[in-house]
Amino acid sequence: MVDWAGNRMSFRSPRLATSLCGIPLHNPVLAASGTFAYGVELDSLVDLNSIGGIVVKGLSAQPIAGNPPPRIWEAEAGMINSIGLQNIGVRAFVAEKLPALRRFETKIFANVFGYAIEDYLEVVRVLEDAEGIAAYELNVSCPNTKHGGIFFSADPALLSGLLGQVMRLRPARPVIVKLSPNVARIEPVAKAAEESGASAISLVNTFVSLAIDARTRRTRIGAGFGGLSGPAIKPIALRFVYEAAKAVKIPVIGLGGIGTGEDAAEFFIAGASAVQVGTASFWDPQSPLRIARELDQFLKSERVGNVRELVGTLQFGSA
């Protein structure tokens, strides 16, 4: 962390020490994919060694230029984005970004995506030969162009097929599956991920949304639809996390509108074993560390010895 005088401030607390899929973490607050660049770009602003983990910008087999602008719209209580998964491609990431990331103690999670199963397999194969990655996070909120554009995350059978092929590579690292909330029920896809070999699931991704300029009668996002994130989605994200955690035995990583330490605590109580901070980092790149500090203070004030004690403790009904 960096204070107003520009001085580095490290942060560790035994109350926050935990592990995820066998990976030890300083704290369970991770920077979410697509909101923290590749991590190294923020080294001058944040003490990266104190962050629980960084999920890097999504990686594809080939570089992607992304969607036409405008790509971001600040909505009421949130943000709509349609970046179009712009990235430098997995090979450039391994050559240009990963060597710098290896200098830090923070665990690095590689977010992987594609528009066909072969795309995912190629990215994982490249990353398998690289050092400095703790786990993979498969973004399955993409349309399968070989199956008429059906989203991998919308069909348990399609998801099982994708994950089954990835697991046949016998990846040396845990595989986390990032699920979309744009489904009728989360339990079937969560179970499909678990039964197909996922080590954990993360949710939620953004909600498909639309912003309109009434005066021009045009969309506010260049590509039309975008993904809604931020505080507006937190209550729905909490429900999905609770339902998924009840449906599977593997760890659940919660995200969706987390802006404070108490927000994070709510996700643990709902059943999450770790959380990711996304949209808040656009306003304040130090948000993952700030939220971890606030979570630590919450645990202290509630006399909770370790964050793991909160996991899955939700009780229905008012006090």
Contacts in CASP RR format, 6 or more apart in sequence:
PFRMAT RR
TARGET T0000
AUTHOR 0000-0000-0000
METHOD contacts of the structure
MODEL  1
MVDWAGNRMSFRSPRLATSLCGIPLHNPVLAASGTFAYGVELDSLVDLNS
IGGIVVKGLSAQPIAGNPPPRIWEAEAGMINSIGLQNIGVRAFVAEKLPA
LRRFETKIFANVFGYAIEDYLEVVRVLEDAEGIAAYELNVSCPNTKHGGI
FFSADPALLSGLLGQVMRLRPARPVIVKLSPNVARIEPVAKAAEESGASA
ISLVNTFVSLAIDARTRRTRIGAGFGGLSGPAIKPIALRFVYEAAKAVKI
PVIGLGGIGTGEDAAEFFIAGASAVQVGTASFWDPQSPLRIARELDQFLK
SERVGNVRELVGTLQFGSA
1 8 0 8 1.000
1 9 0 8 1.000
1 10 0 8 1.000
1 11 0 8 1.000
1 46 0 8 1.000
1 47 0 8 1.000
1 50 0 8 1.000
1 286 0 8 1.000
1 289 0 8 1.000
1 290 0 8 1.000
2 8 0 8 1.000
2 9 0 8 1.000
2 45 0 8 1.000
2 46 0 8 1.000
2 47 0 8 1.000
2 286 0 8 1.000
3 9 0 8 1.000
8 47 0 8 1.000
9 47 0 8 1.000
10 47 0 8 1.000
10 49 0 8 1.000
10 50 0 8 1.000
11 27 0 8 1.000
11 47 0 8 1.000
11 50 0 8 1.000
11 289 0 8 1.000
11 292 0 8 1.000
11 293 0 8 1.000
12 26 0 8 1.000
12 27 0 8 1.000
12 50 0 8 1.000
13 27 0 8 1.000
13 292 0 8 1.000
13 296 0 8 1.000
14 306 0 8 1.000
15 296 0 8 1.000
15 299 0 8 1.000
15 300 0 8 1.000
15 304 0 8 1.000
15 305 0 8 1.000
15 306 0 8 1.000
15 307 0 8 1.000
16 26 0 8 1.000
16 27 0 8 1.000
16 28 0 8 1.000
16 29 0 8 1.000
16 292 0 8 1.000
16 295 0 8 1.000
16 296 0 8 1.000
16 299 0 8 1.000
16 306 0 8 1.000
16 307 0 8 1.000
17 24 0 8 1.000
17 25 0 8 1.000
17 26 0 8 1.000
17 27 0 8 1.000
17 306 0 8 1.000
18 24 0 8 1.000
18 25 0 8 1.000
18 27 0 8 1.000
18 28 0 8 1.000
18 273 0 8 1.000
18 274 0 8 1.000
18 306 0 8 1.000
18 307 0 8 1.000
18 308 0 8 1.000
19 25 0 8 1.000
20 28 0 8 1.000
20 135 0 8 1.000
20 200 0 8 1.000
20 251 0 8 1.000
20 253 0 8 1.000
20 273 0 8 1.000
20 274 0 8 1.000
21 135 0 8 1.000
21 174 0 8 1.000
21 176 0 8 1.000
21 199 0 8 1.000
21 200 0 8 1.000
21 251 0 8 1.000
22 174 0 8 1.000
23 107 0 8 1.000
23 134 0 8 1.000
23 135 0 8 1.000
23 174 0 8 1.000
25 52 0 8 1.000
25 53 0 8 1.000
25 107 0 8 1.000
25 274 0 8 1.000
26 50 0 8 1.000
26 51 0 8 1.000
26 52 0 8 1.000
26 105 0 8 1.000
26 106 0 8 1.000
27 50 0 8 1.000
27 51 0 8 1.000
27 52 0 8 1.000
27 292 0 8 1.000
27 295 0 8 1.000
27 296 0 8 1.000
27 307 0 8 1.000
28 52 0 8 1.000
28 268 0 8 1.000
28 273 0 8 1.000
28 274 0 8 1.000
28 275 0 8 1.000
28 307 0 8 1.000
29 51 0 8 1.000
29 52 0 8 1.000
29 53 0 8 1.000
29 264 0 8 1.000
29 274 0 8 1.000
29 275 0 8 1.000
29 276 0 8 1.000
29 277 0 8 1.000
29 288 0 8 1.000
29 289 0 8 1.000
29 291 0 8 1.000
29 292 0 8 1.000
29 295 0 8 1.000
30 51 0 8 1.000
30 52 0 8 1.000
30 53 0 8 1.000
30 54 0 8 1.000
30 55 0 8 1.000
30 109 0 8 1.000
30 253 0 8 1.000
30 274 0 8 1.000
30 275 0 8 1.000
30 276 0 8 1.000
30 277 0 8 1.000
30 288 0 8 1.000
31 39 0 8 1.000
31 51 0 8 1.000
31 53 0 8 1.000
31 54 0 8 1.000
31 55 0 8 1.000
31 276 0 8 1.000
31 277 0 8 1.000
31 278 0 8 1.000
31 281 0 8 1.000
31 288 0 8 1.000
32 55 0 8 1.000
32 255 0 8 1.000
32 276 0 8 1.000
32 277 0 8 1.000
32 278 0 8 1.000
32 281 0 8 1.000
33 55 0 8 1.000
33 56 0 8 1.000
33 57 0 8 1.000
33 58 0 8 1.000
33 109 0 8 1.000
33 111 0 8 1.000
33 137 0 8 1.000
33 139 0 8 1.000
33 178 0 8 1.000
33 276 0 8 1.000
34 55 0 8 1.000
34 57 0 8 1.000
34 58 0 8 1.000
34 83 0 8 1.000
34 111 0 8 1.000
34 278 0 8 1.000
35 277 0 8 1.000
35 278 0 8 1.000
35 279 0 8 1.000
35 281 0 8 1.000
35 282 0 8 1.000
36 42 0 8 1.000
36 54 0 8 1.000
36 55 0 8 1.000
36 56 0 8 1.000
36 57 0 8 1.000
36 278 0 8 1.000
36 281 0 8 1.000
36 285 0 8 1.000
36 288 0 8 1.000
37 56 0 8 1.000
37 57 0 8 1.000
38 56 0 8 1.000
38 57 0 8 1.000
38 93 0 8 1.000
38 97 0 8 1.000
38 101 0 8 1.000
39 48 0 8 1.000
39 54 0 8 1.000
39 56 0 8 1.000
39 97 0 8 1.000
39 101 0 8 1.000
40 48 0 8 1.000
40 97 0 8 1.000
40 100 0 8 1.000
40 101 0 8 1.000
42 48 0 8 1.000
42 285 0 8 1.000
45 285 0 8 1.000
45 286 0 8 1.000
46 285 0 8 1.000
46 286 0 8 1.000
46 288 0 8 1.000
46 289 0 8 1.000
47 289 0 8 1.000
48 54 0 8 1.000
48 104 0 8 1.000
48 106 0 8 1.000
49 104 0 8 1.000
49 105 0 8 1.000
49 106 0 8 1.000
50 106 0 8 1.000
50 289 0 8 1.000
50 292 0 8 1.000
51 106 0 8 1.000
51 288 0 8 1.000
51 289 0 8 1.000
51 292 0 8 1.000
52 106 0 8 1.000
52 107 0 8 1.000
52 288 0 8 1.000
52 292 0 8 1.000
53 106 0 8 1.000
53 107 0 8 1.000
53 108 0 8 1.000
53 109 0 8 1.000
53 134 0 8 1.000
53 288 0 8 1.000
54 101 0 8 1.000
54 106 0 8 1.000
54 107 0 8 1.000
54 108 0 8 1.000
54 109 0 8 1.000
55 109 0 8 1.000
55 110 0 8 1.000
55 111 0 8 1.000
55 137 0 8 1.000
55 276 0 8 1.000
56 93 0 8 1.000
56 97 0 8 1.000
56 101 0 8 1.000
56 108 0 8 1.000
56 109 0 8 1.000
56 110 0 8 1.000
56 111 0 8 1.000
57 87 0 8 1.000
57 111 0 8 1.000
58 85 0 8 1.000
58 87 0 8 1.000
58 110 0 8 1.000
58 111 0 8 1.000
58 112 0 8 1.000
58 113 0 8 1.000
58 139 0 8 1.000
59 87 0 8 1.000
59 89 0 8 1.000
59 90 0 8 1.000
59 93 0 8 1.000
59 110 0 8 1.000
59 111 0 8 1.000
59 112 0 8 1.000
59 113 0 8 1.000
59 123 0 8 1.000
59 127 0 8 1.000
60 85 0 8 1.000
60 87 0 8 1.000
60 89 0 8 1.000
60 90 0 8 1.000
60 113 0 8 1.000
60 114 0 8 1.000
60 119 0 8 1.000
60 123 0 8 1.000
61 89 0 8 1.000
61 90 0 8 1.000
61 114 0 8 1.000
61 119 0 8 1.000
61 122 0 8 1.000
61 123 0 8 1.000
61 126 0 8 1.000
62 89 0 8 1.000
63 87 0 8 1.000
63 88 0 8 1.000
63 89 0 8 1.000
63 92 0 8 1.000
64 84 0 8 1.000
64 85 0 8 1.000
64 86 0 8 1.000
64 87 0 8 1.000
64 89 0 8 1.000
65 86 0 8 1.000
66 83 0 8 1.000
66 84 0 8 1.000
66 85 0 8 1.000
66 86 0 8 1.000
67 82 0 8 1.000
67 83 0 8 1.000
67 84 0 8 1.000
67 86 0 8 1.000
67 222 0 8 1.000
67 223 0 8 1.000
68 222 0 8 1.000
68 223 0 8 1.000
69 222 0 8 1.000
70 220 0 8 1.000
70 221 0 8 1.000
70 222 0 8 1.000
71 81 0 8 1.000
71 82 0 8 1.000
71 83 0 8 1.000
71 84 0 8 1.000
71 221 0 8 1.000
71 222 0 8 1.000
71 223 0 8 1.000
72 79 0 8 1.000
72 80 0 8 1.000
72 81 0 8 1.000
72 83 0 8 1.000
72 221 0 8 1.000
73 79 0 8 1.000
73 80 0 8 1.000
73 81 0 8 1.000
73 211 0 8 1.000
73 220 0 8 1.000
73 221 0 8 1.000
75 209 0 8 1.000
75 211 0 8 1.000
75 228 0 8 1.000
75 232 0 8 1.000
76 232 0 8 1.000
77 230 0 8 1.000
77 231 0 8 1.000
77 232 0 8 1.000
78 228 0 8 1.000
78 229 0 8 1.000
78 230 0 8 1.000
78 231 0 8 1.000
78 232 0 8 1.000
78 233 0 8 1.000
78 257 0 8 1.000
78 279 0 8 1.000
79 228 0 8 1.000
79 229 0 8 1.000
79 230 0 8 1.000
79 279 0 8 1.000
79 282 0 8 1.000
80 209 0 8 1.000
80 211 0 8 1.000
80 220 0 8 1.000
80 221 0 8 1.000
80 226 0 8 1.000
80 227 0 8 1.000
80 228 0 8 1.000
80 229 0 8 1.000
81 206 0 8 1.000
81 221 0 8 1.000
81 226 0 8 1.000
81 227 0 8 1.000
81 229 0 8 1.000
82 221 0 8 1.000
82 222 0 8 1.000
82 223 0 8 1.000
82 224 0 8 1.000
82 225 0 8 1.000
82 226 0 8 1.000
82 227 0 8 1.000
84 223 0 8 1.000
85 113 0 8 1.000
85 142 0 8 1.000
87 93 0 8 1.000
88 96 0 8 1.000
88 97 0 8 1.000
90 122 0 8 1.000
90 123 0 8 1.000
90 126 0 8 1.000
90 127 0 8 1.000
91 126 0 8 1.000
93 110 0 8 1.000
94 126 0 8 1.000
94 127 0 8 1.000
94 130 0 8 1.000
98 108 0 8 1.000
98 130 0 8 1.000
98 131 0 8 1.000
98 132 0 8 1.000
98 133 0 8 1.000
101 108 0 8 1.000
101 132 0 8 1.000
102 131 0 8 1.000
102 132 0 8 1.000
107 134 0 8 1.000
107 135 0 8 1.000
108 132 0 8 1.000
108 133 0 8 1.000
108 134 0 8 1.000
109 133 0 8 1.000
109 134 0 8 1.000
109 135 0 8 1.000
109 136 0 8 1.000
109 137 0 8 1.000
109 176 0 8 1.000
110 127 0 8 1.000
110 133 0 8 1.000
110 135 0 8 1.000
110 136 0 8 1.000
110 137 0 8 1.000
111 136 0 8 1.000
111 137 0 8 1.000
111 138 0 8 1.000
111 139 0 8 1.000
111 178 0 8 1.000
112 120 0 8 1.000
112 123 0 8 1.000
112 124 0 8 1.000
112 127 0 8 1.000
112 136 0 8 1.000
112 137 0 8 1.000
112 138 0 8 1.000
112 139 0 8 1.000
113 119 0 8 1.000
113 120 0 8 1.000
113 123 0 8 1.000
113 138 0 8 1.000
113 139 0 8 1.000
113 140 0 8 1.000
113 142 0 8 1.000
114 120 0 8 1.000
114 123 0 8 1.000
114 139 0 8 1.000
114 142 0 8 1.000
115 142 0 8 1.000
115 143 0 8 1.000
115 144 0 8 1.000
115 145 0 8 1.000
116 144 0 8 1.000
116 145 0 8 1.000
116 146 0 8 1.000
117 144 0 8 1.000
117 146 0 8 1.000
117 161 0 8 1.000
117 162 0 8 1.000
117 165 0 8 1.000
120 138 0 8 1.000
120 162 0 8 1.000
120 165 0 8 1.000
120 166 0 8 1.000
121 165 0 8 1.000
121 166 0 8 1.000
121 169 0 8 1.000
124 136 0 8 1.000
124 166 0 8 1.000
124 169 0 8 1.000
124 171 0 8 1.000
125 169 0 8 1.000
127 133 0 8 1.000
127 136 0 8 1.000
128 169 0 8 1.000
128 171 0 8 1.000
128 172 0 8 1.000
133 173 0 8 1.000
134 173 0 8 1.000
134 174 0 8 1.000
135 173 0 8 1.000
135 174 0 8 1.000
135 175 0 8 1.000
135 176 0 8 1.000
135 199 0 8 1.000
136 171 0 8 1.000
136 173 0 8 1.000
136 174 0 8 1.000
136 175 0 8 1.000
136 176 0 8 1.000
137 176 0 8 1.000
137 177 0 8 1.000
137 178 0 8 1.000
137 202 0 8 1.000
138 162 0 8 1.000
138 163 0 8 1.000
138 166 0 8 1.000
138 175 0 8 1.000
138 176 0 8 1.000
138 177 0 8 1.000
138 178 0 8 1.000
139 178 0 8 1.000
139 205 0 8 1.000
140 151 0 8 1.000
140 152 0 8 1.000
140 153 0 8 1.000
140 159 0 8 1.000
140 162 0 8 1.000
140 177 0 8 1.000
140 178 0 8 1.000
140 179 0 8 1.000
140 180 0 8 1.000
141 151 0 8 1.000
141 152 0 8 1.000
141 153 0 8 1.000
141 178 0 8 1.000
141 179 0 8 1.000
141 180 0 8 1.000
141 182 0 8 1.000
141 205 0 8 1.000
141 206 0 8 1.000
142 151 0 8 1.000
142 152 0 8 1.000
143 149 0 8 1.000
143 150 0 8 1.000
143 151 0 8 1.000
143 152 0 8 1.000
144 150 0 8 1.000
144 151 0 8 1.000
144 152 0 8 1.000
144 158 0 8 1.000
147 158 0 8 1.000
150 158 0 8 1.000
151 158 0 8 1.000
151 180 0 8 1.000
151 182 0 8 1.000
152 158 0 8 1.000
152 159 0 8 1.000
152 162 0 8 1.000
153 159 0 8 1.000
153 179 0 8 1.000
153 180 0 8 1.000
153 182 0 8 1.000
153 183 0 8 1.000
153 189 0 8 1.000
153 205 0 8 1.000
154 180 0 8 1.000
154 182 0 8 1.000
154 183 0 8 1.000
154 189 0 8 1.000
156 188 0 8 1.000
156 189 0 8 1.000
156 191 0 8 1.000
156 192 0 8 1.000
157 192 0 8 1.000
159 177 0 8 1.000
159 189 0 8 1.000
159 192 0 8 1.000
159 193 0 8 1.000
159 196 0 8 1.000
160 192 0 8 1.000
160 195 0 8 1.000
160 196 0 8 1.000
161 196 0 8 1.000
163 175 0 8 1.000
163 177 0 8 1.000
163 192 0 8 1.000
163 193 0 8 1.000
163 196 0 8 1.000
163 197 0 8 1.000
163 198 0 8 1.000
164 196 0 8 1.000
164 197 0 8 1.000
166 175 0 8 1.000
167 175 0 8 1.000
167 196 0 8 1.000
167 197 0 8 1.000
174 199 0 8 1.000
174 200 0 8 1.000
175 197 0 8 1.000
175 198 0 8 1.000
175 199 0 8 1.000
176 198 0 8 1.000
176 199 0 8 1.000
176 200 0 8 1.000
176 201 0 8 1.000
176 202 0 8 1.000
176 253 0 8 1.000
177 193 0 8 1.000
177 198 0 8 1.000
177 200 0 8 1.000
177 201 0 8 1.000
177 202 0 8 1.000
178 201 0 8 1.000
178 202 0 8 1.000
178 203 0 8 1.000
178 205 0 8 1.000
179 186 0 8 1.000
179 189 0 8 1.000
179 190 0 8 1.000
179 193 0 8 1.000
179 201 0 8 1.000
179 202 0 8 1.000
179 203 0 8 1.000
179 204 0 8 1.000
179 205 0 8 1.000
179 240 0 8 1.000
179 244 0 8 1.000
180 203 0 8 1.000
180 204 0 8 1.000
180 205 0 8 1.000
181 203 0 8 1.000
181 204 0 8 1.000
181 205 0 8 1.000
181 206 0 8 1.000
181 207 0 8 1.000
181 233 0 8 1.000
181 236 0 8 1.000
181 237 0 8 1.000
181 240 0 8 1.000
182 205 0 8 1.000
182 207 0 8 1.000
182 208 0 8 1.000
183 189 0 8 1.000
185 243 0 8 1.000
186 203 0 8 1.000
186 240 0 8 1.000
186 243 0 8 1.000
186 244 0 8 1.000
186 247 0 8 1.000
187 243 0 8 1.000
187 244 0 8 1.000
187 246 0 8 1.000
187 247 0 8 1.000
190 201 0 8 1.000
190 203 0 8 1.000
190 243 0 8 1.000
190 244 0 8 1.000
190 247 0 8 1.000
190 248 0 8 1.000
191 247 0 8 1.000
191 248 0 8 1.000
193 201 0 8 1.000
193 248 0 8 1.000
193 250 0 8 1.000
194 201 0 8 1.000
194 248 0 8 1.000
194 249 0 8 1.000
194 250 0 8 1.000
198 250 0 8 1.000
199 250 0 8 1.000
199 251 0 8 1.000
200 250 0 8 1.000
200 251 0 8 1.000
200 252 0 8 1.000
200 253 0 8 1.000
200 273 0 8 1.000
201 244 0 8 1.000
201 248 0 8 1.000
201 250 0 8 1.000
201 251 0 8 1.000
201 252 0 8 1.000
201 253 0 8 1.000
202 252 0 8 1.000
202 253 0 8 1.000
202 254 0 8 1.000
202 255 0 8 1.000
202 276 0 8 1.000
203 237 0 8 1.000
203 240 0 8 1.000
203 241 0 8 1.000
203 244 0 8 1.000
203 252 0 8 1.000
203 253 0 8 1.000
203 254 0 8 1.000
203 255 0 8 1.000
204 233 0 8 1.000
204 236 0 8 1.000
204 237 0 8 1.000
204 240 0 8 1.000
204 241 0 8 1.000
204 254 0 8 1.000
204 255 0 8 1.000
204 256 0 8 1.000
206 226 0 8 1.000
206 227 0 8 1.000
206 228 0 8 1.000
206 229 0 8 1.000
206 233 0 8 1.000
207 227 0 8 1.000
207 228 0 8 1.000
207 229 0 8 1.000
207 233 0 8 1.000
207 236 0 8 1.000
208 225 0 8 1.000
208 226 0 8 1.000
208 227 0 8 1.000
208 228 0 8 1.000
209 225 0 8 1.000
209 226 0 8 1.000
209 227 0 8 1.000
209 228 0 8 1.000
210 219 0 8 1.000
210 224 0 8 1.000
210 225 0 8 1.000
210 226 0 8 1.000
211 219 0 8 1.000
211 220 0 8 1.000
211 221 0 8 1.000
211 226 0 8 1.000
212 218 0 8 1.000
212 219 0 8 1.000
212 220 0 8 1.000
213 219 0 8 1.000
213 220 0 8 1.000
219 225 0 8 1.000
229 256 0 8 1.000
229 257 0 8 1.000
229 278 0 8 1.000
229 279 0 8 1.000
230 256 0 8 1.000
230 257 0 8 1.000
230 278 0 8 1.000
230 279 0 8 1.000
230 280 0 8 1.000
231 257 0 8 1.000
231 259 0 8 1.000
232 257 0 8 1.000
233 256 0 8 1.000
233 257 0 8 1.000
234 256 0 8 1.000
234 257 0 8 1.000
234 258 0 8 1.000
234 263 0 8 1.000
234 266 0 8 1.000
237 254 0 8 1.000
237 255 0 8 1.000
237 256 0 8 1.000
237 257 0 8 1.000
237 267 0 8 1.000
238 266 0 8 1.000
238 267 0 8 1.000
238 270 0 8 1.000
241 252 0 8 1.000
241 254 0 8 1.000
241 267 0 8 1.000
241 270 0 8 1.000
241 271 0 8 1.000
241 272 0 8 1.000
242 270 0 8 1.000
242 271 0 8 1.000
242 314 0 8 1.000
244 252 0 8 1.000
245 252 0 8 1.000
245 270 0 8 1.000
245 271 0 8 1.000
245 272 0 8 1.000
245 312 0 8 1.000
251 273 0 8 1.000
251 274 0 8 1.000
252 271 0 8 1.000
252 272 0 8 1.000
252 273 0 8 1.000
253 272 0 8 1.000
253 273 0 8 1.000
253 274 0 8 1.000
253 275 0 8 1.000
253 276 0 8 1.000
254 267 0 8 1.000
254 272 0 8 1.000
254 274 0 8 1.000
254 275 0 8 1.000
254 276 0 8 1.000
255 267 0 8 1.000
255 275 0 8 1.000
255 276 0 8 1.000
255 277 0 8 1.000
255 278 0 8 1.000
256 276 0 8 1.000
256 278 0 8 1.000
256 279 0 8 1.000
257 263 0 8 1.000
257 278 0 8 1.000
257 279 0 8 1.000
257 280 0 8 1.000
258 264 0 8 1.000
258 267 0 8 1.000
258 275 0 8 1.000
258 276 0 8 1.000
258 277 0 8 1.000
258 278 0 8 1.000
258 280 0 8 1.000
258 291 0 8 1.000
259 277 0 8 1.000
259 280 0 8 1.000
259 287 0 8 1.000
259 291 0 8 1.000
260 291 0 8 1.000
260 294 0 8 1.000
261 291 0 8 1.000
261 292 0 8 1.000
261 294 0 8 1.000
261 295 0 8 1.000
261 297 0 8 1.000
261 298 0 8 1.000
262 294 0 8 1.000
262 295 0 8 1.000
262 298 0 8 1.000
263 291 0 8 1.000
264 275 0 8 1.000
264 277 0 8 1.000
264 291 0 8 1.000
264 292 0 8 1.000
264 294 0 8 1.000
264 295 0 8 1.000
265 295 0 8 1.000
265 298 0 8 1.000
265 299 0 8 1.000
265 310 0 8 1.000
267 275 0 8 1.000
268 275 0 8 1.000
268 307 0 8 1.000
268 310 0 8 1.000
268 311 0 8 1.000
268 312 0 8 1.000
269 310 0 8 1.000
269 311 0 8 1.000
269 312 0 8 1.000
269 313 0 8 1.000
269 314 0 8 1.000
270 312 0 8 1.000
270 314 0 8 1.000
271 311 0 8 1.000
271 312 0 8 1.000
271 314 0 8 1.000
272 311 0 8 1.000
273 308 0 8 1.000
273 311 0 8 1.000
277 287 0 8 1.000
277 288 0 8 1.000
277 291 0 8 1.000
278 287 0 8 1.000
280 287 0 8 1.000
280 291 0 8 1.000
281 287 0 8 1.000
281 288 0 8 1.000
284 290 0 8 1.000
295 307 0 8 1.000
298 304 0 8 1.000
299 305 0 8 1.000
299 306 0 8 1.000
299 307 0 8 1.000
299 310 0 8 1.000
304 310 0 8 1.000
END
